[in-house]
Amino acid sequence: MATDRPNRSSRSSKPVTLEIVEPIGDRVLIRKDEDKKQTKSGIHLPDKIEIPTLTGRIIAVSTFVENDDDYPIRQYDRVLFNPKHAIPVDFEGDNRLFVVPIDDVVAVFRKSESKEG
């Protein structure tokens, strides 16, 4: 008797391939933070109005940037960036991934260490 269900053993034996995005040249891959739906004072904004967010997390760094000591940026850093030259990556449904030239990353958020003494 034939069934339309796939055989579990044959399904698990196939290798799973994942598509990744690796920036090249002087670029980084950033996952943009979600746009804010509420102001700092607590006012909720209508769905059509959002405060544009220019912050995000570095997902991937090109080899060029990684090997250049002039750029103190590493994977998972939270950054402030100018989205003017950002290229959206149509990789996810919510489209929050962007390839950004390193010159458009304007700041890195760091936790300050208190110096007591």
VOPAGU-2260 file (C-alpha; in pm, 1 decimal, decimal comma):
REM VOPAGU-2260
SITE   aa  ch    i         X         Y         Z
SITE  MET   A    0       0,0       0,0       0,0
SITE  ALA   A    1     154,9     333,7    -107,5
SITE  THR   A    2     136,0     644,2     106,3
SITE  ASP   A    3     197,5    1008,2      25,4
SITE  ARG   A    4     393,6    1062,2     346,2
SITE  PRO   A    5     771,6    1082,2     309,1
SITE  ASN   A    6     979,8     816,8     474,2
SITE  ARG   A    7    1128,4     961,7     793,8
SITE  SER   A    8    1462,6     790,1     749,6
SITE  SER   A    9    1507,1     924,4     394,3
SITE  ARG   A   10    1415,1    1276,0     505,5
SITE  SER   A   11    1677,1    1285,6     780,8
SITE  SER   A   12    1951,4    1142,7     558,7
SITE  LYS   A   13    1944,7    1442,6     321,3
SITE  PRO   A   14    2189,7    1716,2     411,9
SITE  VAL   A   15    2030,8    2047,7     504,6
SITE  THR   A   16    2177,4    2339,5     315,6
SITE  LEU   A   17    2140,5    2687,9     455,1
SITE  GLU   A   18    2189,8    2997,5     250,2
SITE  ILE   A   19    2413,8    3256,0     412,6
SITE  VAL   A   20    2499,6    3611,0     319,9
SITE  GLU   A   21    2866,8    3700,5     340,9
SITE  PRO   A   22    2953,7    4065,5     275,5
SITE  ILE   A   23    3257,4    4134,9      60,4
SITE  GLY   A   24    3480,1    4438,6      26,2
SITE  ASP   A   25    3438,0    4710,3     284,9
SITE  ARG   A   26    3089,6    4604,7     397,6
SITE  VAL   A   27    2909,9    4449,2     692,5
SITE  LEU   A   28    2576,0    4269,6     725,8
SITE  ILE   A   29    2343,8    4432,7     979,8
SITE  ARG   A   30    2013,0    4313,8    1122,9
SITE  LYS   A   31    1826,3    4638,4    1178,6
SITE  ASP   A   32    1647,9    4681,5    1509,4
SITE  GLU   A   33    1270,9    4695,4    1483,2
SITE  ASP   A   34    1118,6    5036,4    1426,2
SITE  LYS   A   35     962,7    5182,2    1735,5
SITE  LYS   A   36     584,7    5189,4    1766,2
SITE  GLN   A   37     593,5    5405,0    2078,4
SITE  THR   A   38     769,7    5729,3    2165,8
SITE  LYS   A   39     995,6    5760,3    2471,0
SITE  SER   A   40     718,7    5945,8    2653,4
SITE  GLY   A   41     486,0    5647,1    2603,0
SITE  ILE   A   42     266,9    5768,8    2318,3
SITE  HIS   A   43     162,7    5480,1    2092,7
SITE  LEU   A   44     196,7    5557,1    1723,3
SITE  PRO   A   45     -51,5    5447,1    1456,0
SITE  ASP   A   46      59,3    5156,6    1237,1
SITE  LYS   A   47     139,6    5385,7     943,3
SITE  ILE   A   48     374,8    5606,2    1146,7
SITE  GLU   A   49     699,3    5467,2    1283,1
SITE  ILE   A   50    1013,8    5626,4    1418,6
SITE  PRO   A   51    1291,3    5511,7    1182,5
SITE  THR   A   52    1557,9    5316,4    1362,8
SITE  LEU   A   53    1917,2    5346,4    1259,7
SITE  THR   A   54    2052,7    5086,5    1499,4
SITE  GLY   A   55    2117,2    4719,7    1452,7
SITE  ARG   A   56    2343,9    4422,8    1521,9
SITE  ILE   A   57    2638,2    4320,7    1309,5
SITE  ILE   A   58    2557,6    3975,0    1175,2
SITE  ALA   A   59    2860,7    3927,7     952,4
SITE  VAL   A   60    3179,1    4122,2     879,9
SITE  SER   A   61    3370,4    4098,1     554,2
SITE  THR   A   62    3726,6    3968,9     568,8
SITE  PHE   A   63    3847,9    4309,7     451,8
SITE  VAL   A   64    3690,8    4486,0     753,0
SITE  GLU   A   65    3780,6    4209,6     997,3
SITE  ASN   A   66    4150,8    4233,3     909,6
SITE  ASP   A   67    4165,5    4614,2     918,3
SITE  ASP   A   68    4260,3    4754,3    1260,9
SITE  ASP   A   69    4103,3    5090,8    1168,9
SITE  TYR   A   70    3758,1    4934,9    1210,1
SITE  PRO   A   71    3689,5    4819,9    1569,0
SITE  ILE   A   72    3376,7    4631,1    1465,5
SITE  ARG   A   73    3309,9    4266,5    1540,6
SITE  GLN   A   74    3020,5    4029,3    1490,0
SITE  TYR   A   75    2726,0    4091,8    1728,2
SITE  ASP   A   76    2826,8    4453,2    1801,9
SITE  ARG   A   77    2533,6    4692,2    1824,8
SITE  VAL   A   78    2587,8    4986,0    1590,6
SITE  LEU   A   79    2439,4    5311,3    1469,6
SITE  PHE   A   80    2437,1    5334,0    1091,4
SITE  ASN   A   81    2332,1    5561,5     807,2
SITE  PRO   A   82    2081,2    5369,5     592,4
SITE  LYS   A   83    2134,7    5588,4     284,0
SITE  HIS   A   84    2358,6    5334,7     105,6
SITE  ALA   A   85    2228,0    5023,2     282,1
SITE  ILE   A   86    2125,1    4744,5      46,8
SITE  PRO   A   87    1827,8    4540,0     170,6
SITE  VAL   A   88    1873,1    4164,7     154,6
SITE  ASP   A   89    1554,2    3994,5      42,1
SITE  PHE   A   90    1638,0    3692,4     252,5
SITE  GLU   A   91    1373,0    3703,3     523,1
SITE  GLY   A   92    1007,9    3798,0     518,8
SITE  ASP   A   93    1052,5    4093,2     752,0
SITE  ASN   A   94    1349,3    4220,2     544,3
SITE  ARG   A   95    1555,8    4357,4     831,8
SITE  LEU   A   96    1892,5    4245,2     690,2
SITE  PHE   A   97    2106,0    4506,0     517,0
SITE  VAL   A   98    2449,2    4505,2     357,4
SITE  VAL   A   99    2602,7    4834,7     469,0
SITE  PRO   A  100    2928,4    5000,6     359,6
SITE  ILE   A  101    3162,2    5027,8     657,4
SITE  ASP   A  102    3181,3    5405,3     609,3
SITE  ASP   A  103    2807,5    5425,1     686,6
SITE  VAL   A  104    2856,1    5265,6    1029,5
SITE  VAL   A  105    2894,3    5578,2    1238,9
SITE  ALA   A  106    2909,9    5445,2    1596,0
SITE  VAL   A  107    2948,8    5127,8    1799,8
SITE  PHE   A  108    2766,6    5089,2    2130,9
SITE  ARG   A  109    2999,6    4977,9    2409,6
SITE  LYS   A  110    2933,4    4917,3    2775,2
SITE  SER   A  111    3140,9    5152,5    2983,8
SITE  GLU   A  112    3347,1    5007,2    3262,9
SITE  SER   A  113    3336,0    5215,1    3575,9
SITE  LYS   A  114    3677,1    5307,7    3707,9
SITE  GLU   A  115    3679,1    5330,9    4083,0
SITE  GLY   A  116    3989,5    5438,3    4255,4
